[in-house]
Amino acid sequence: MERLNFRRAEGQARPMKYHLVAAAVAASLSVSGLAGCGSGDGHATPAAKASSAHATPVLTVKAAGETYLKLSAASNAAREAWMSAPAPTAQNLAKHKRLAARAADATVAFSQGLRAHRWPGRAQPYVTALDKALQERAAAYRRVAAAGTVSAYLAAAAQVPVTTSLTADVRKALGLPEAAIVKGVTPR
């Protein structure tokens, strides 16, 4: 195997492998640099980058309200199923853990759905904050689902922020009526 010496004396020719590697790197860089660019010179302009980052149009307030209701429905239903289950025991702990895992999955889907849309300007800050709260809620549900004992389950369940005042802010910004109150829970 020929060893490449990148230090060479002045006037000395470079090995053929050097030229092949350099050509391959140059070709790779120019192909990756051209992928997805929007201008004719091979480089995307800042305006082109910004417009491609926001290819999804901003939802109208009406469409945003309808979208929000659809996105939140499964998460709300999973939360209600988890919260309305009978008290956990050693015999039904596995069922409770499955309910918590489903609530986590539904909450993740809700959070991802929020990020998949561009919301009206007045709603966007609330939606962004709600998305963060939903990610924290999903992580808390996952901790509940991972509990190995009833006492560990109960301790983890007590830490799940099942509601937040951000939902009222989002609903108000979208012209929606207030949501149903989660019984026995104070919004965080």
ZAZAVEX-616190 format. One line per field, with one value per residue (C-alpha): chain; x, y, z; residue number from 1. Coordinates in pm, 1 decimal, always signed. Layout:
BEGIN
cadena: A,... .
x: X,... .
y: Y,... .
z: Z,... .
num: NUM,... .
! end
This chain:
BEGIN
cadena: A,A,A,A,A,A,A,A,A,A,A,A,A,A,A,A,A,A,A,A,A,A,A,A,A,A,A,A,A,A,A,A,A,A,A,A,A,A,A,A,A,A,A,A,A,A,A,A,A,A,A,A,A,A,A,A,A,A,A,A,A,A,A,A,A,A,A,A,A,A,A,A,A,A,A,A,A,A,A,A,A,A,A,A,A,A,A,A,A,A,A,A,A,A,A,A,A,A,A,A,A,A,A,A,A,A,A,A,A,A,A,A,A,A,A,A,A,A,A,A,A,A,A,A,A,A,A,A,A,A,A,A,A,A,A,A,A,A,A,A,A,A,A,A,A,A,A,A,A,A,A,A,A,A,A,A,A,A,A,A,A,A,A,A,A,A,A,A,A,A,A,A,A,A,A,A,A,A,A,A,A,A,A,A,A,A,A,A .
x: +0.0,+141.8,+172.4,+77.6,+316.7,+140.0,+465.7,+657.0,+958.7,+904.6,+854.2,+781.6,+463.2,+182.6,+89.1,-206.1,-409.2,-391.1,-550.0,-823.2,-907.8,-907.5,-1137.1,-1376.9,-1392.2,-1449.4,-1726.2,-1890.6,-1881.7,-2022.1,-2307.0,-2397.7,-2366.9,-2606.5,-2871.2,-3181.6,-3037.7,-3271.0,-3046.6,-2857.8,-2511.8,-2514.4,-2580.1,-2918.8,-2984.5,-3093.8,-3440.0,-3461.6,-3355.5,-3614.9,-3895.1,-3812.6,-3813.0,-4170.8,-4309.4,-4624.8,-4867.8,-4988.0,-5324.6,-5622.9,-5768.3,-6066.0,-5849.4,-5610.1,-5897.7,-6023.4,-5670.7,-5607.2,-5927.7,-5838.5,-5481.9,-5581.0,-5864.2,-5655.3,-5428.9,-5726.8,-5895.1,-5578.6,-5533.7,-5896.3,-5859.6,-5546.0,-5697.8,-6031.3,-5882.4,-5943.8,-5671.0,-5354.3,-5282.3,-5020.9,-5279.9,-5365.3,-5033.0,-4951.4,-5278.6,-5204.8,-4858.1,-5006.4,-5251.4,-4965.5,-4764.5,-5064.9,-5107.5,-4739.0,-4771.0,-5084.2,-4918.6,-4612.6,-4840.8,-5020.2,-4687.1,-4557.1,-4883.7,-4848.2,-4497.5,-4616.1,-4824.3,-4771.0,-5015.1,-5164.5,-4931.3,-5119.7,-5145.7,-4791.2,-4617.8,-4880.7,-4861.2,-4481.3,-4505.7,-4776.2,-4558.3,-4279.6,-4525.5,-4655.5,-4303.2,-4252.8,-4588.4,-4499.0,-4169.0,-4358.1,-4602.5,-4303.4,-4165.0,-4503.1,-4509.1,-4160.4,-4247.0,-4182.9,-4401.0,-4732.0,-4557.4,-4313.2,-4607.2,-4800.4,-4495.6,-4434.5,-4805.6,-4818.0,-4558.6,-4750.9,-4869.2,-5199.6,-5321.3,-5180.8,-5322.4,-5153.7,-5440.0,-5678.4,-5439.8,-5418.8,-5794.5,-5859.5,-5610.6,-5786.5,-6136.0,-6232.9,-6448.1,-6274.9,-6203.2,-6361.4,-6204.6,-6002.1,-6167.6,-5947.3,-5654.0,-5524.5,-5360.0,-4985.3 .
y: +0.0,+332.9,+585.4,+937.3,+1209.0,+1541.9,+1726.3,+1749.4,+1926.6,+2225.0,+2115.9,+1753.1,+1605.0,+1486.1,+1115.7,+1011.9,+906.8,+1265.0,+1393.7,+1127.9,+1204.3,+1579.0,+1533.1,+1313.2,+1566.0,+1855.3,+1665.9,+1572.4,+1929.1,+2075.6,+1820.4,+1871.0,+2247.4,+2248.4,+2025.8,+2227.5,+2563.5,+2817.4,+3054.8,+3010.7,+3063.7,+2741.8,+2918.0,+2979.0,+3337.8,+3419.5,+3505.8,+3168.9,+2989.8,+3179.7,+3110.1,+2738.8,+2720.2,+2853.2,+2665.1,+2585.6,+2878.5,+3040.1,+2897.5,+3128.0,+3172.1,+2953.1,+2676.7,+2701.4,+2653.3,+2348.0,+2207.0,+2262.8,+2082.5,+1783.7,+1769.5,+1792.6,+1537.0,+1218.2,+1359.4,+1470.5,+1130.5,+943.6,+1169.9,+1109.8,+731.5,+737.2,+963.7,+780.8,+434.1,+275.1,+315.4,+126.2,-200.3,-467.4,-660.3,-379.3,-194.1,-322.7,-178.9,+156.0,+161.8,+93.9,+381.5,+612.7,+502.0,+569.5,+911.3,+980.5,+874.0,+1084.2,+1384.0,+1347.6,+1331.5,+1648.1,+1825.8,+1716.9,+1823.6,+2170.2,+2199.7,+2083.9,+2398.5,+2772.5,+2936.0,+3285.1,+3548.0,+3614.7,+3240.4,+3137.1,+3233.1,+3043.2,+2742.2,+2737.9,+2748.9,+2480.1,+2258.8,+2280.9,+2201.0,+1900.9,+1766.9,+1790.5,+1618.7,+1335.7,+1280.9,+1269.2,+1011.2,+803.0,+806.7,+682.2,+407.3,+297.4,+261.8,-83.4,-68.3,+85.1,+330.6,+435.3,+467.1,+688.2,+906.4,+954.0,+1007.9,+1289.2,+1474.5,+1468.0,+1817.9,+1698.9,+2048.2,+2392.9,+2742.2,+2769.2,+2577.6,+2856.9,+3111.4,+2915.5,+2863.6,+3233.6,+3336.8,+3100.1,+3219.2,+2888.2,+2852.6,+2753.7,+2385.8,+2157.4,+2174.1,+1872.3,+1777.9,+1784.1,+1946.5,+2300.2,+2416.3,+2474.3 .
z: +0.0,-101.7,+176.1,+83.6,+185.8,+173.7,+235.2,-85.2,-205.2,-434.1,-791.2,-698.6,-847.9,-622.0,-622.5,-840.9,-534.0,-407.6,-727.5,-717.4,-354.2,-421.6,-723.4,-524.7,-239.4,-479.8,-660.9,-333.2,-205.0,-523.8,-538.4,-172.4,-210.1,-504.9,-349.2,-284.9,-374.5,-518.2,-709.3,-1031.4,-885.3,-678.9,-348.8,-193.8,-102.8,+253.8,+117.9,-59.6,+259.4,+462.4,+215.1,+197.3,+577.8,+572.6,+273.5,+472.3,+463.8,+784.8,+885.8,+897.7,+1246.3,+1152.5,+1001.5,+1296.7,+1541.5,+1354.4,+1330.6,+1700.2,+1796.9,+1577.9,+1709.3,+2074.9,+2063.0,+2084.4,+2353.5,+2560.6,+2519.9,+2621.6,+2924.8,+3030.0,+2989.4,+3206.0,+3471.0,+3491.1,+3538.0,+3879.3,+4139.7,+4050.0,+4227.5,+4180.3,+3976.8,+3732.9,+3723.2,+3374.2,+3240.9,+3405.1,+3254.4,+2908.4,+2956.8,+3055.6,+2750.4,+2524.3,+2683.2,+2617.7,+2253.2,+2201.4,+2366.4,+2142.0,+1836.9,+1952.7,+2004.0,+1663.0,+1503.2,+1651.7,+1505.5,+1162.9,+1110.5,+1094.3,+1331.4,+1311.8,+1457.6,+1778.5,+1853.7,+1761.4,+2090.5,+2289.0,+2056.1,+2089.3,+2469.1,+2467.7,+2248.2,+2506.6,+2788.1,+2591.1,+2547.0,+2923.9,+2981.3,+2742.7,+2925.2,+3256.9,+3115.7,+3001.5,+3356.3,+3482.1,+3219.9,+3325.6,+3695.8,+3836.9,+4146.5,+4244.9,+4478.5,+4204.6,+3964.5,+4206.9,+4273.5,+3900.6,+3829.2,+4083.2,+3874.6,+3544.0,+3448.1,+3301.7,+3220.1,+3159.3,+3140.3,+2798.9,+2641.1,+2741.4,+2587.4,+2261.2,+2246.4,+2309.0,+2037.9,+1796.4,+1884.6,+2045.8,+2357.2,+2677.9,+2712.8,+2964.9,+3306.7,+3417.0,+3744.1,+4051.2,+3874.1,+3883.8,+3557.8,+3583.3 .
num: 1,2,3,4,5,6,7,8,9,10,11,12,13,14,15,16,17,18,19,20,21,22,23,24,25,26,27,28,29,30,31,32,33,34,35,36,37,38,39,40,41,42,43,44,45,46,47,48,49,50,51,52,53,54,55,56,57,58,59,60,61,62,63,64,65,66,67,68,69,70,71,72,73,74,75,76,77,78,79,80,81,82,83,84,85,86,87,88,89,90,91,92,93,94,95,96,97,98,99,100,101,102,103,104,105,106,107,108,109,110,111,112,113,114,115,116,117,118,119,120,121,122,123,124,125,126,127,128,129,130,131,132,133,134,135,136,137,138,139,140,141,142,143,144,145,146,147,148,149,150,151,152,153,154,155,156,157,158,159,160,161,162,163,164,165,166,167,168,169,170,171,172,173,174,175,176,177,178,179,180,181,182,183,184,185,186,187,188 .
! end
